[in-house]
Amino acid sequence: AEGRIEAARRTATALLALGKLTLSQIAEATELSQEEVKRLAGTLGA
């Protein structure tokens, strides 16, 4: 399942970079927690 989580993180990062979705929408789409999506957003400097 680790590979799927990595893929979800890459997808979330790409969606964050587009800047068109909210954190909760990205969390829902990727099945990551909102905390994880926020952490990824922080690594982008968003």
C-alpha positions as YAML, in Angstrom:
chain: A
units: angstrom
residues:
- id: 1
  name: ALA
  ca: [0.00, 0.00, 0.00]
- id: 2
  name: GLU
  ca: [3.03, 2.28, 0.39]
- id: 3
  name: GLY
  ca: [3.28, 2.73, -3.38]
- id: 4
  name: ARG
  ca: [-0.34, 3.86, -3.53]
- id: 5
  name: ILE
  ca: [0.28, 6.44, -0.81]
- id: 6
  name: GLU
  ca: [3.33, 7.75, -2.68]
- id: 7
  name: ALA
  ca: [1.23, 8.03, -5.85]
- id: 8
  name: ALA
  ca: [-1.50, 9.84, -3.91]
- id: 9
  name: ARG
  ca: [1.08, 12.27, -2.52]
- id: 10
  name: ARG
  ca: [2.41, 12.98, -6.02]
- id: 11
  name: THR
  ca: [-1.15, 13.55, -7.26]
- id: 12
  name: ALA
  ca: [-1.94, 15.83, -4.33]
- id: 13
  name: THR
  ca: [1.26, 17.81, -4.93]
- id: 14
  name: ALA
  ca: [0.37, 18.27, -8.60]
- id: 15
  name: LEU
  ca: [-3.15, 19.41, -7.69]
- id: 16
  name: LEU
  ca: [-1.77, 21.82, -5.08]
- id: 17
  name: ALA
  ca: [0.59, 23.26, -7.69]
- id: 18
  name: LEU
  ca: [-2.36, 23.96, -10.00]
- id: 19
  name: GLY
  ca: [-3.95, 25.92, -7.18]
- id: 20
  name: LYS
  ca: [-7.52, 25.32, -8.33]
- id: 21
  name: LEU
  ca: [-8.80, 23.03, -5.57]
- id: 22
  name: THR
  ca: [-9.19, 23.46, -1.82]
- id: 23
  name: LEU
  ca: [-7.17, 21.32, 0.58]
- id: 24
  name: SER
  ca: [-10.31, 19.38, 1.50]
- id: 25
  name: GLN
  ca: [-11.14, 18.71, -2.17]
- id: 26
  name: ILE
  ca: [-7.60, 17.44, -2.75]
- id: 27
  name: ALA
  ca: [-7.76, 15.28, 0.39]
- id: 28
  name: GLU
  ca: [-11.04, 13.78, -0.81]
- id: 29
  name: ALA
  ca: [-9.77, 13.16, -4.35]
- id: 30
  name: THR
  ca: [-6.52, 11.50, -3.22]
- id: 31
  name: GLU
  ca: [-7.91, 9.81, -0.06]
- id: 32
  name: LEU
  ca: [-5.16, 11.46, 1.99]
- id: 33
  name: SER
  ca: [-5.91, 13.16, 5.30]
- id: 34
  name: GLN
  ca: [-6.31, 16.92, 5.27]
- id: 35
  name: GLU
  ca: [-3.32, 17.08, 7.64]
- id: 36
  name: GLU
  ca: [-1.19, 15.25, 5.07]
- id: 37
  name: VAL
  ca: [-2.37, 17.57, 2.29]
- id: 38
  name: LYS
  ca: [-1.58, 20.60, 4.47]
- id: 39
  name: ARG
  ca: [1.90, 19.18, 5.09]
- id: 40
  name: LEU
  ca: [2.43, 18.73, 1.35]
- id: 41
  name: ALA
  ca: [1.20, 22.28, 0.75]
- id: 42
  name: GLY
  ca: [3.76, 23.48, 3.29]
- id: 43
  name: THR
  ca: [6.58, 21.79, 1.39]
- id: 44
  name: LEU
  ca: [5.52, 23.76, -1.70]
- id: 45
  name: GLY
  ca: [5.66, 26.99, 0.26]
- id: 46
  name: ALA
  ca: [1.94, 27.50, -0.36]
...
